[in-house]
Structures are given as C-alpha cells and as structure tokens.
C-alpha cells in the first residue's frame, strides 16, 4: 500500500533526524490500524519501524519505550 511513505528519508544535518520522520509515520500507521483500515503492508511497516527503534536512545530519550506505548 503506502509502505514507502513510512520509509521516506529526508536528509538533515543533525544526527538522529530521520527518527522524527519514522516516528510520525509509525504514529500515523498506528492510528490507521486502530481505526480499522489496516492492510497487511501497513501492519508490516508499523512493525518494522517499531523493531528498528526498540533499542534506540537519542539524547537520553528511550524511543523503544515511546514505540511500545502505542501497543
């Protein structure tokens, strides 16, 4: 479906800048799934993003915990 939306990367100079784009895609996917409009591709994209950042910490922020809050 729109899997490429959740993996789009926009170059930024600061380290960890891609995380914001992935987190927003993850939140969007979570909302769509929660509202019952989920395709298997969307669910796969959401799971892939969650797994990618489950052990990531940036500036002392544990992104794994943030992603886990959407379960």
Secondary structure, 3 states (H helix, E strand, C coil): CCHHHHCCCCCCCCCCHHHHHHHHHHHHHHHHHHCCCCCHHHHHHHHHHHHHHCCCEECCEEHHHHHHCCC
